[in-house]
Amino acid sequence: MAEDSILERQHQRERAQERQRLREQEQRDLEVEAHRGPRPLEGYAGGHTTWASAQDDAEAAIVHANDAEQSWEASQRQARLEPEPEDPDARERD
């Protein structure tokens, strides 16, 4: 019996610590999202590939031209708990 109460208190303390850690992480995320601007690449190792940077830059300019705006709009919708708009191209892909 005494051991059960000790374990329960320990689990409660662990759960409280985890909730606190998640709150702190969420607060940091919100602070980062509040400030728009360039983000550093995470985990960029600078590995060598056969893909030329000119190819990458040209493709990125086309493919990712509106990514920042779309990401910002999606973040704002998510913050307001709005559903994602329906993708008209999704019907064609299905």
TORLO-310104 format. One record per residue (C-alpha): x, z, y. Coordinates in nm, 2 decimals, decimal comma. Layout:
<pts>
<X->X | Z->Z | Y->Y> .
...
</pts>
This chain:
<pts>
<X->0,00 | Z->0,00 | Y->0,00> .
<X->0,27 | Z->0,10 | Y->0,25> .
<X->0,47 | Z->-0,21 | Y->0,16> .
<X->0,16 | Z->-0,43 | Y->0,22> .
<X->0,12 | Z->-0,29 | Y->0,57> .
<X->0,49 | Z->-0,33 | Y->0,65> .
<X->0,48 | Z->-0,69 | Y->0,53> .
<X->0,16 | Z->-0,75 | Y->0,73> .
<X->0,32 | Z->-0,61 | Y->1,05> .
<X->0,63 | Z->-0,82 | Y->0,99> .
<X->0,41 | Z->-1,14 | Y->0,94> .
<X->0,22 | Z->-1,05 | Y->1,26> .
<X->0,55 | Z->-1,01 | Y->1,45> .
<X->0,68 | Z->-1,34 | Y->1,31> .
<X->0,35 | Z->-1,52 | Y->1,41> .
<X->0,37 | Z->-1,37 | Y->1,76> .
<X->0,73 | Z->-1,49 | Y->1,79> .
<X->0,64 | Z->-1,84 | Y->1,68> .
<X->0,34 | Z->-1,85 | Y->1,92> .
<X->0,58 | Z->-1,74 | Y->2,20> .
<X->0,84 | Z->-2,00 | Y->2,10> .
<X->0,57 | Z->-2,27 | Y->2,10> .
<X->0,44 | Z->-2,16 | Y->2,44> .
<X->0,79 | Z->-2,18 | Y->2,59> .
<X->0,85 | Z->-2,52 | Y->2,44> .
<X->0,51 | Z->-2,65 | Y->2,57> .
<X->0,60 | Z->-2,51 | Y->2,92> .
<X->0,93 | Z->-2,69 | Y->2,91> .
<X->0,75 | Z->-3,01 | Y->2,81> .
<X->0,50 | Z->-2,98 | Y->3,09> .
<X->0,78 | Z->-2,93 | Y->3,34> .
<X->0,96 | Z->-3,24 | Y->3,22> .
<X->0,64 | Z->-3,44 | Y->3,23> .
<X->0,56 | Z->-3,33 | Y->3,58> .
<X->0,88 | Z->-3,50 | Y->3,71> .
<X->0,88 | Z->-3,88 | Y->3,66> .
<X->1,21 | Z->-4,05 | Y->3,65> .
<X->1,47 | Z->-4,19 | Y->3,42> .
<X->1,53 | Z->-4,01 | Y->3,09> .
<X->1,86 | Z->-3,98 | Y->2,91> .
<X->1,88 | Z->-4,14 | Y->2,57> .
<X->1,87 | Z->-3,87 | Y->2,31> .
<X->2,09 | Z->-3,91 | Y->2,01> .
<X->2,25 | Z->-4,23 | Y->2,14> .
<X->2,57 | Z->-4,27 | Y->1,94> .
<X->2,68 | Z->-4,60 | Y->2,09> .
<X->2,73 | Z->-4,76 | Y->1,75> .
<X->2,84 | Z->-5,12 | Y->1,73> .
<X->2,60 | Z->-5,39 | Y->1,62> .
<X->2,60 | Z->-5,77 | Y->1,60> .
<X->2,31 | Z->-5,77 | Y->1,85> .
<X->2,43 | Z->-5,88 | Y->2,19> .
<X->2,34 | Z->-5,67 | Y->2,49> .
<X->2,22 | Z->-5,99 | Y->2,67> .
<X->1,97 | Z->-6,05 | Y->2,38> .
<X->1,86 | Z->-5,69 | Y->2,41> .
<X->1,82 | Z->-5,69 | Y->2,78> .
<X->1,63 | Z->-6,02 | Y->2,79> .
<X->1,39 | Z->-5,91 | Y->2,51> .
<X->1,34 | Z->-5,56 | Y->2,66> .
<X->1,25 | Z->-5,71 | Y->3,00> .
<X->0,96 | Z->-5,90 | Y->2,82> .
<X->0,85 | Z->-5,65 | Y->2,56> .
<X->0,89 | Z->-5,33 | Y->2,75> .
<X->0,80 | Z->-5,44 | Y->3,10> .
<X->0,50 | Z->-5,21 | Y->3,13> .
<X->0,60 | Z->-4,93 | Y->2,89> .
<X->0,66 | Z->-4,67 | Y->3,17> .
<X->0,33 | Z->-4,72 | Y->3,33> .
<X->0,14 | Z->-4,73 | Y->3,00> .
<X->0,32 | Z->-4,41 | Y->2,88> .
<X->0,24 | Z->-4,23 | Y->3,21> .
<X->-0,13 | Z->-4,33 | Y->3,19> .
<X->-0,15 | Z->-4,22 | Y->2,82> .
<X->0,01 | Z->-3,89 | Y->2,91> .
<X->-0,24 | Z->-3,84 | Y->3,19> .
<X->-0,53 | Z->-3,92 | Y->2,96> .
<X->-0,40 | Z->-3,68 | Y->2,70> .
<X->-0,36 | Z->-3,41 | Y->2,96> .
<X->-0,72 | Z->-3,46 | Y->3,05> .
<X->-0,82 | Z->-3,47 | Y->2,68> .
<X->-0,97 | Z->-3,82 | Y->2,72> .
<X->-1,00 | Z->-4,04 | Y->2,42> .
<X->-0,76 | Z->-4,34 | Y->2,40> .
<X->-0,92 | Z->-4,66 | Y->2,52> .
<X->-1,00 | Z->-4,91 | Y->2,24> .
<X->-0,73 | Z->-5,17 | Y->2,19> .
<X->-0,90 | Z->-5,52 | Y->2,20> .
<X->-0,61 | Z->-5,66 | Y->2,00> .
<X->-0,67 | Z->-5,41 | Y->1,72> .
<X->-0,98 | Z->-5,59 | Y->1,59> .
<X->-0,78 | Z->-5,91 | Y->1,56> .
<X->-0,50 | Z->-5,73 | Y->1,36> .
<X->-0,75 | Z->-5,57 | Y->1,12> .
</pts>
